């Protein structure tokens, strides 16, 4: 994947090996090749659902901290896309295996998830819009990079892939 001289490329370079470890983690590699155990995927979806609730709130906070209607529209639109898109994927996938939306919403948040979501919200509440966006960017860029790469890597091979819906949503 060539990022040229984009802002994304600059951020990737600054992050160094930590970024590579994030976007090329074994979880991502096994998600790509379809060997990720289903139980691990479902645990991830449950934790990610809880994460997305906080992440959506953070984008709504970005709308509240905006200085223009155009920014408000963009950030509020992102929050709505999370609710109607990503969170819906989690709800539908879990429902298919007997995990209700109520059970998703009652998921006990793991300490790592809790630490990150509270960091993002704290950055947003204590700081300005730039502080909040700096806290949000790694997730947005990371999932974008991972999704784009997995979509390309599974091109022509997604029929029957156990994580097709996830790959196509994030790709």
Backbone as CSV, one residue per row, in Angstrom:
resi,resn,N_x,N_y,N_z,CA_x,CA_y,CA_z,C_x,C_y,C_z
1,UNK,0.847,-1.162,0.000,0.000,0.000,0.000,0.899,1.233,0.000
2,UNK,0.711,2.096,-0.975,1.537,3.294,-1.092,0.767,4.496,-0.574
3,UNK,1.336,5.153,0.418,0.686,6.322,0.996,1.332,7.615,0.539
4,UNK,2.403,7.506,-0.275,3.031,8.702,-0.816,3.420,9.689,0.268
5,UNK,3.130,10.947,0.017,3.498,11.994,0.966,2.281,12.495,1.734
6,UNK,1.272,11.656,1.860,0.040,12.041,2.530,0.264,12.238,4.034
7,UNK,-0.682,12.892,4.644,-0.662,13.072,6.094,-0.636,11.707,6.774
8,UNK,-1.386,10.768,6.224,-1.409,9.400,6.755,0.000,8.814,6.732
9,UNK,0.718,9.006,5.649,2.081,8.481,5.540,2.986,9.100,6.597
10,UNK,2.822,10.373,6.836,3.631,11.041,7.858,3.329,10.473,9.243
11,UNK,2.053,10.266,9.529,1.679,9.698,10.825,2.226,8.281,10.976
12,UNK,2.124,7.494,9.904,2.641,6.120,9.938,4.131,6.115,10.232
13,UNK,4.854,6.994,9.548,6.306,7.057,9.739,6.655,7.459,11.171
14,UNK,5.932,8.402,11.717,6.178,8.851,13.092,5.904,7.739,14.105
15,UNK,4.911,6.927,13.831,4.539,5.855,14.763,5.522,4.695,14.719
16,UNK,6.215,4.529,13.597,7.228,3.487,13.473,6.689,2.078,13.651
17,UNK,7.450,1.224,14.323,7.071,-0.184,14.472,5.749,-0.399,15.224
18,UNK,5.376,0.534,16.076,4.114,0.383,16.814,2.937,0.349,15.845
19,UNK,2.997,1.157,14.789,1.900,1.180,13.821,1.835,-0.146,13.069
20,UNK,2.982,-0.625,12.634,3.024,-1.897,11.906,2.480,-3.023,12.784
21,UNK,2.858,-3.025,14.051,2.349,-4.054,14.972,0.833,-3.969,15.097
22,UNK,0.293,-2.778,15.016,-1.163,-2.563,15.117,-1.887,-3.062,13.868
23,UNK,-1.452,-2.640,12.702,-2.200,-2.963,11.483,-1.858,-4.345,10.913
24,UNK,-0.794,-4.971,11.404,-0.408,-6.296,10.919,-0.420,-7.332,12.051
25,UNK,-1.184,-7.050,13.072,-1.322,-7.936,14.225,-1.821,-9.314,13.775
26,UNK,-1.483,-10.338,14.522,-1.915,-11.697,14.174,-3.435,-11.795,14.048
27,UNK,-4.158,-11.078,14.885,-5.618,-11.066,14.792,-6.036,-10.633,13.391
28,UNK,-5.407,-9.605,12.868,-5.729,-9.089,11.531,-5.344,-10.107,10.465
29,UNK,-4.174,-10.712,10.618,-3.728,-11.702,9.623,-4.671,-12.910,9.574
30,UNK,-5.116,-13.385,10.752,-6.008,-14.540,10.752,-7.438,-14.154,10.356
31,UNK,-7.806,-12.911,10.579,-9.084,-12.411,10.072,-9.053,-12.449,8.542
32,UNK,-7.934,-12.013,7.978,-7.779,-11.998,6.523,-7.871,-13.396,5.916
33,UNK,-7.142,-14.355,6.491,-7.120,-15.685,5.872,-8.271,-16.582,6.339
34,UNK,-9.111,-16.056,7.245,-10.293,-16.797,7.670,-10.047,-17.827,8.751
35,UNK,-8.825,-17.855,9.321,-8.518,-18.862,10.341,-8.724,-18.346,11.769
36,UNK,-9.139,-17.114,11.920,-9.411,-16.575,13.249,-10.536,-17.398,13.882
37,UNK,-10.317,-17.938,15.089,-11.388,-18.711,15.724,-12.648,-17.856,15.903
38,UNK,-13.791,-18.453,15.630,-15.060,-17.718,15.691,-15.295,-17.113,17.078
39,UNK,-14.936,-17.847,18.132,-15.097,-17.330,19.483,-14.278,-16.069,19.719
40,UNK,-13.083,-16.035,19.172,-12.244,-14.831,19.294,-12.872,-13.670,18.557
41,UNK,-13.420,-13.946,17.386,-14.070,-12.891,16.604,-15.286,-12.347,17.345
42,UNK,-16.082,-13.239,17.918,-17.278,-12.799,18.642,-16.918,-12.003,19.898
43,UNK,-15.870,-12.420,20.598,-15.405,-11.647,21.753,-14.983,-10.250,21.308
44,UNK,-14.229,-10.201,20.221,-13.812,-8.907,19.659,-15.039,-8.054,19.317
45,UNK,-16.029,-8.649,18.637,-17.220,-7.882,18.250,-17.934,-7.309,19.468
46,UNK,-18.021,-8.094,20.525,-18.685,-7.616,21.738,-17.909,-6.455,22.356
47,UNK,-16.601,-6.594,22.454,-15.790,-5.500,22.990,-15.829,-4.285,22.058
48,UNK,-15.792,-4.545,20.770,-15.808,-3.441,19.809,-17.147,-2.723,19.820
49,UNK,-18.214,-3.439,20.083,-19.532,-2.798,20.181,-19.532,-1.783,21.330
50,UNK,-19.013,-2.201,22.479,-18.917,-1.290,23.624,-18.008,-0.107,23.259
51,UNK,-16.898,-0.427,22.602,-15.982,0.630,22.157,-16.696,1.609,21.225
52,UNK,-17.473,1.085,20.291,-18.155,1.942,19.317,-19.172,2.881,19.967
53,UNK,-19.751,2.460,21.065,-20.655,3.363,21.784,-19.884,4.607,22.226
54,UNK,-18.717,4.389,22.818,-17.893,5.518,23.273,-17.312,6.300,22.098
55,UNK,-16.896,5.581,21.078,-16.318,6.205,19.887,-17.353,7.116,19.217
56,UNK,-18.583,6.657,19.163,-19.666,7.464,18.599,-19.892,8.719,19.434
57,UNK,-19.875,8.559,20.738,-20.011,9.726,21.624,-18.883,10.729,21.380
58,UNK,-17.687,10.222,21.141,-16.548,11.112,20.897,-16.747,11.906,19.598
59,UNK,-17.269,11.260,18.557,-17.532,11.985,17.307,-18.664,12.991,17.504
60,UNK,-19.640,12.653,18.323,-20.700,13.617,18.646,-20.115,14.801,19.425
61,UNK,-19.163,14.519,20.302,-18.483,15.589,21.029,-17.694,16.465,20.054
62,UNK,-17.106,15.841,19.043,-16.404,16.632,18.014,-17.377,17.576,17.321
63,UNK,-18.576,17.107,17.044,-19.583,17.987,16.439,-19.893,19.149,17.373
64,UNK,-20.007,18.858,18.664,-20.299,19.914,19.641,-19.153,20.912,19.761
65,UNK,-17.932,20.466,19.560,-16.764,21.353,19.673,-16.426,22.057,18.358
66,UNK,-17.153,21.749,17.322,-16.873,22.321,16.008,-17.079,23.823,15.989
67,UNK,-16.377,24.442,15.039,-16.479,25.896,14.899,-17.256,26.311,13.657
68,UNK,-17.718,25.314,12.910,-18.510,25.647,11.719,-19.597,24.593,11.515
69,UNK,-20.625,24.987,10.798,-21.711,24.063,10.483,-21.183,22.919,9.621
70,UNK,-20.257,23.214,8.722,-19.684,22.173,7.865,-18.982,21.103,8.713
71,UNK,-18.192,21.516,9.704,-17.545,20.558,10.604,-18.591,19.776,11.391
72,UNK,-19.596,20.485,11.897,-20.653,19.809,12.660,-21.303,18.719,11.825
73,UNK,-21.600,19.042,10.581,-22.251,18.086,9.684,-21.358,16.864,9.474
74,UNK,-20.080,17.102,9.246,-19.132,16.008,9.005,-19.031,15.085,10.222
75,UNK,-18.833,15.667,11.404,-18.650,14.854,12.607,-19.949,14.172,13.035
76,UNK,-21.063,14.872,12.923,-22.362,14.259,13.253,-22.662,13.131,12.264
77,UNK,-22.297,13.330,11.003,-22.469,12.286,9.993,-21.643,11.048,10.312
78,UNK,-20.439,11.267,10.805,-19.596,10.132,11.211,-20.261,9.369,12.348
79,UNK,-20.781,10.096,13.337,-21.464,9.442,14.460,-22.656,8.624,13.960
80,UNK,-23.425,9.175,13.057,-24.589,8.472,12.520,-24.168,7.232,11.723
81,UNK,-23.103,7.344,10.955,-22.593,6.195,10.201,-22.161,5.078,11.143
82,UNK,-21.563,5.445,12.258,-21.161,4.432,13.242,-22.383,3.708,13.799
83,UNK,-23.421,4.466,14.142,-24.638,3.876,14.715,-25.359,2.998,13.691
84,UNK,-25.530,3.507,12.493,-26.323,2.808,11.482,-25.524,1.799,10.662
85,UNK,-24.202,1.885,10.689,-23.377,0.995,9.884,-22.600,0.007,10.721
86,UNK,-21.520,0.475,11.322,-20.639,-0.420,12.060,-21.341,-1.117,13.216
87,UNK,-22.075,-0.364,14.010,-22.744,-0.988,15.152,-23.803,-1.982,14.696
88,UNK,-24.455,-1.695,13.599,-25.475,-2.599,13.066,-24.855,-3.917,12.606
89,UNK,-23.669,-3.837,12.000,-22.950,-5.058,11.610,-22.704,-5.934,12.839
90,UNK,-22.271,-5.322,13.929,-22.014,-6.068,15.159,-23.301,-6.703,15.685
91,UNK,-24.375,-5.931,15.697,-25.666,-6.425,16.189,-26.128,-7.622,15.360
92,UNK,-26.091,-7.495,14.042,-26.574,-8.561,13.158,-25.708,-9.808,13.249
93,UNK,-24.387,-9.629,13.280,-23.476,-10.775,13.353,-23.674,-11.529,14.661
94,UNK,-23.774,-10.792,15.746,-23.959,-11.436,17.058,-25.342,-12.075,17.173
95,UNK,-26.353,-11.400,16.647,-27.713,-11.941,16.705,-27.788,-13.302,16.008
96,UNK,-27.037,-13.453,14.919,-27.048,-14.703,14.155,-26.526,-15.889,14.958
97,UNK,-25.765,-15.612,16.019,-25.248,-16.703,16.853,-25.857,-16.676,18.255
98,UNK,-26.954,-15.939,18.412,-27.684,-15.962,19.662,-27.290,-14.918,20.691
99,UNK,-26.515,-13.935,20.300,-26.148,-12.856,21.223,-27.033,-11.663,20.894
100,UNK,-27.926,-11.317,21.800,-28.884,-10.239,21.552,-28.223,-8.859,21.676
101,UNK,-28.925,-7.856,21.168,-28.444,-6.487,21.310,-28.352,-6.112,22.792
102,UNK,-29.315,-6.562,23.578,-29.278,-6.292,25.021,-28.029,-6.902,25.654
103,UNK,-27.678,-8.114,25.225,-26.471,-8.753,25.741,-25.224,-7.990,25.298
104,UNK,-25.231,-7.513,24.064,-24.110,-6.700,23.580,-23.935,-5.464,24.451
105,UNK,-25.044,-4.787,24.705,-24.988,-3.550,25.485,-24.611,-3.805,26.944
106,UNK,-24.804,-5.034,27.408,-24.442,-5.388,28.783,-23.032,-5.977,28.877
107,UNK,-22.309,-6.006,27.764,-20.965,-6.569,27.741,-20.067,-5.852,28.744
108,UNK,-19.363,-6.637,29.548,-18.391,-6.079,30.492,-17.172,-5.620,29.701
109,UNK,-16.864,-4.363,29.830,-15.757,-3.778,29.076,-14.420,-4.233,29.664
110,UNK,-13.573,-4.804,28.800,-12.247,-5.255,29.232,-11.380,-4.048,29.599
111,UNK,-10.409,-4.238,30.514,-9.586,-3.114,30.972,-8.880,-2.341,29.847
112,UNK,-8.390,-3.056,28.837,-7.690,-2.383,27.730,-8.644,-1.486,26.957
113,UNK,-9.839,-1.973,26.735,-10.876,-1.216,26.039,-11.261,0.004,26.874
114,UNK,-11.472,-0.222,28.138,-11.841,0.840,29.066,-10.783,1.947,29.075
115,UNK,-9.524,1.551,29.131,-8.437,2.536,29.169,-8.428,3.399,27.915
116,UNK,-8.597,2.758,26.761,-8.544,3.534,25.517,-9.769,4.430,25.351
117,UNK,-10.943,3.892,25.623,-12.143,4.717,25.433,-12.148,5.895,26.392
118,UNK,-11.682,5.683,27.607,-11.659,6.796,28.558,-10.585,7.809,28.188
119,UNK,-9.476,7.338,27.613,-8.446,8.258,27.127,-9.026,9.182,26.053
120,UNK,-9.727,8.591,25.092,-10.311,9.382,24.007,-11.308,10.397,24.561
121,UNK,-12.202,9.940,25.405,-13.210,10.854,25.950,-12.576,11.929,26.838
122,UNK,-11.579,11.556,27.607,-10.902,12.530,28.455,-10.194,13.585,27.597
123,UNK,-9.532,13.141,26.533,-8.866,14.088,25.628,-9.881,15.066,25.056
124,UNK,-11.036,14.549,24.706,-12.075,15.394,24.135,-12.718,16.332,25.129
125,UNK,-12.919,15.864,26.326,-13.585,16.699,27.325,-12.649,17.744,27.922
126,UNK,-11.398,17.387,28.096,-10.444,18.326,28.701,-9.823,19.270,27.680
127,UNK,-9.689,18.780,26.467,-8.981,19.568,25.459,-9.917,20.213,24.463
128,UNK,-9.297,20.676,23.396,-10.077,21.290,22.331,-10.333,20.258,21.230
129,UNK,-10.898,20.721,20.143,-11.242,19.822,19.041,-10.010,19.105,18.500
130,UNK,-8.898,19.793,18.398,-7.678,19.172,17.888,-7.213,18.037,18.804
131,UNK,-7.287,18.238,20.114,-6.919,17.174,21.052,-7.803,15.938,20.843
132,UNK,-9.085,16.180,20.672,-10.018,15.072,20.463,-9.724,14.349,19.149
133,UNK,-9.530,15.107,18.083,-9.252,14.475,16.789,-7.942,13.692,16.824
134,UNK,-6.937,14.205,17.535,-5.670,13.474,17.657,-5.880,12.136,18.358
135,UNK,-6.801,12.087,19.303,-7.099,10.827,19.996,-7.917,9.883,19.118
136,UNK,-8.743,10.426,18.231,-9.608,9.614,17.367,-8.890,9.082,16.119
137,UNK,-7.917,9.806,15.638,-7.274,9.496,14.352,-6.674,8.090,14.278
138,UNK,-5.954,7.599,15.294,-5.355,6.264,15.139,-6.381,5.178,14.807
139,UNK,-7.528,5.223,15.429,-8.548,4.217,15.153,-9.075,4.372,13.734
140,UNK,-9.431,5.581,13.371,-9.996,5.817,12.040,-9.012,5.417,10.938
141,UNK,-7.773,5.844,11.065,-6.781,5.509,10.041,-6.417,4.033,10.073
142,UNK,-6.294,3.475,11.270,-5.922,2.065,11.388,-6.959,1.139,10.790
143,UNK,-8.216,1.351,11.157,-9.274,0.509,10.602,-9.409,0.736,9.098
144,UNK,-9.219,1.980,8.669,-9.266,2.254,7.234,-8.175,1.514,6.487
145,UNK,-6.972,1.553,7.038,-5.850,0.858,6.406,-6.057,-0.649,6.414
146,UNK,-6.453,-1.177,7.552,-6.681,-2.621,7.664,-7.800,-3.054,6.719
147,UNK,-8.912,-2.345,6.753,-10.043,-2.704,5.897,-9.700,-2.661,4.420
148,UNK,-8.998,-1.609,4.010,-8.597,-1.470,2.602,-7.685,-2.610,2.186
149,UNK,-6.717,-2.929,3.052,-5.781,-4.008,2.735,-6.490,-5.361,2.665
150,UNK,-7.381,-5.630,3.631,-8.070,-6.920,3.626,-9.024,-7.044,2.447
151,UNK,-9.654,-5.949,2.082,-10.556,-5.980,0.928,-9.778,-6.339,-0.333
152,UNK,-8.615,-5.724,-0.510,-7.784,-6.022,-1.685,-7.234,-7.446,-1.630
153,UNK,-6.792,-7.869,-0.451,-6.181,-9.194,-0.305,-7.172,-10.329,-0.516
154,UNK,-8.443,-10.072,-0.259,-9.450,-11.133,-0.399,-10.270,-10.977,-1.678
155,UNK,-9.882,-10.080,-2.541,-10.599,-9.868,-3.803,-10.744,-11.197,-4.543
156,UNK,-11.963,-11.525,-4.908,-12.231,-12.771,-5.624,-12.255,-13.998,-4.727
157,UNK,-12.001,-13.832,-3.424,-11.941,-14.968,-2.507,-12.914,-14.801,-1.338
158,UNK,-13.826,-13.835,-1.416,-14.685,-13.581,-0.262,-15.922,-14.458,-0.201
159,UNK,-16.331,-15.058,-1.309,-17.488,-15.957,-1.242,-17.142,-17.092,-0.275
160,UNK,-17.952,-17.233,0.758,-17.716,-18.272,1.746,-16.710,-17.890,2.826
161,UNK,-16.100,-16.719,2.715,-15.146,-16.287,3.750,-15.931,-16.005,5.031
162,UNK,-15.482,-16.544,6.168,-16.262,-16.381,7.403,-16.375,-14.931,7.888
163,UNK,-15.484,-14.061,7.426,-15.503,-12.669,7.890,-15.743,-11.684,6.746
164,UNK,-16.437,-12.180,5.737,-16.751,-11.387,4.545,-17.441,-10.067,4.893
165,UNK,-18.471,-10.129,5.723,-19.229,-8.917,6.050,-18.343,-7.881,6.731
166,UNK,-17.501,-8.315,7.655,-16.613,-7.394,8.357,-15.650,-6.760,7.352
167,UNK,-15.025,-7.591,6.525,-14.050,-7.092,5.548,-14.713,-6.093,4.600
168,UNK,-15.893,-6.402,4.125,-16.555,-5.495,3.194,-17.024,-4.209,3.869
169,UNK,-17.414,-4.278,5.122,-17.808,-3.067,5.850,-16.617,-2.152,6.070
170,UNK,-15.521,-2.709,6.537,-14.356,-1.877,6.855,-13.504,-1.572,5.635
171,UNK,-13.671,-2.359,4.588,-12.924,-2.088,3.353,-13.508,-0.928,2.603
